[in-house]
Amino acid sequence: MTLSSRSAFGLGAASVLALAVAGAMPAAAEWKPIKPVEFVVMAGQGGGADKLARFIQSIIEKNKFAEVPFIPINKGGGSGADALRYLKDNKGNDHVIMATLNSYYTTPLRNPGIGVNIEEFTPIARLAEDTFVLWVNADSPVKSVDDYVKTVKEKGAGWKMGGTGTGQEDSLVTALIERAYGLKMTYVPFKGGGDVAVNLVGKHVDSTVNNPSEAIGFQQAGKVRPLASLTMERIPEFKDVPTFKELGKDLVYRMQRSVVAPGGIKPEVVAYYKGVFDKVFNSSEWKGYCTKNALQCSWLAGDDLKNYFKEETAKHQALLKEMGEIK
């Protein structure tokens, strides 16, 4: 064997050895959390966002989709401003994620002083879009939207609509209903959607626009009555409840149920969380939850989710301007 051939042989053997060693090493994309993950919720306890986050936590834990616990942490102050600021302040933190709702768009628009630009955050996945229903107490003489409009016009500011705070989704829905029917009622804020539903049952407010998941238990117990939904078509779980569109008003509003992370995290971290929530989305538990709580399961991730956030931000900016909430 010549010197040159022996050298070539040596290089070839070295290459094979290098490939073998590389194959034995874990890929860079195989990042995993090394401590519990903070699962921030942009709302108080008991509401739709809180229930959803805690249910997701249970799916992850039951099916061992993650090596560490995902721990829900409620930061609903300032219509989610506390949560948004917390996410911004944790830039680059691989162990923080957040469950969002539409205040993800509206709060930074209404309160630019918090210094948050959601385009700096990292989208992980959208799991569903939630719906809204107009509710009254089951003992109320109001049995239809026509009854509702007539009664609210008679009572005016004496009619109390429960909600979770100015600029929150239910306050936008309230404004849409007021504008569509020429109404003016008193908006009463509570800490979360769970409190709103309880106060309707307790007759401390006259109506709400809770998500189905926040009120369906009370409805099944005969405590509250759904009048109409703000959806394109009837909600299968409320097949006898008309949509506002059926009643001649183009009132449709949905709330995204998504997960985002702080800015500045690496692609392998994004890939890990996306993988976890892909498993959640495809689980039988999640499909059942969506059906039971009238959520519309709908997956988005990557650039599609980024574009969705941009489009929804623009829509909410236009809506808030129309309502006089922002300039």
Secondary structure as GFF3:
##gff-version 3
##sequence-region A 1 327
A	DSSP	alpha_helix	3	24	.	.	.	ID=ss1
A	DSSP	beta_strand	37	41	.	.	.	ID=ss2
A	DSSP	alpha_helix	48	63	.	.	.	ID=ss3
A	DSSP	beta_strand	70	74	.	.	.	ID=ss4
A	DSSP	alpha_helix	81	89	.	.	.	ID=ss5
A	DSSP	beta_strand	96	100	.	.	.	ID=ss6
A	DSSP	alpha_helix	103	110	.	.	.	ID=ss7
A	DSSP	three_ten_helix	112	114	.	.	.	ID=ss8
A	DSSP	three_ten_helix	118	120	.	.	.	ID=ss9
A	DSSP	beta_strand	122	130	.	.	.	ID=ss10
A	DSSP	beta_strand	133	137	.	.	.	ID=ss11
A	DSSP	alpha_helix	145	155	.	.	.	ID=ss12
A	DSSP	three_ten_helix	156	158	.	.	.	ID=ss13
A	DSSP	beta_strand	160	163	.	.	.	ID=ss14
A	DSSP	alpha_helix	169	181	.	.	.	ID=ss15
A	DSSP	beta_strand	186	189	.	.	.	ID=ss16
A	DSSP	alpha_helix	193	201	.	.	.	ID=ss17
A	DSSP	beta_strand	207	208	.	.	.	ID=ss18
A	DSSP	alpha_helix	212	220	.	.	.	ID=ss19
A	DSSP	beta_strand	224	229	.	.	.	ID=ss20
A	DSSP	three_ten_helix	236	238	.	.	.	ID=ss21
A	DSSP	beta_strand	255	261	.	.	.	ID=ss22
A	DSSP	alpha_helix	267	281	.	.	.	ID=ss23
A	DSSP	alpha_helix	284	292	.	.	.	ID=ss24
A	DSSP	beta_strand	296	300	.	.	.	ID=ss25
A	DSSP	alpha_helix	302	322	.	.	.	ID=ss26
###
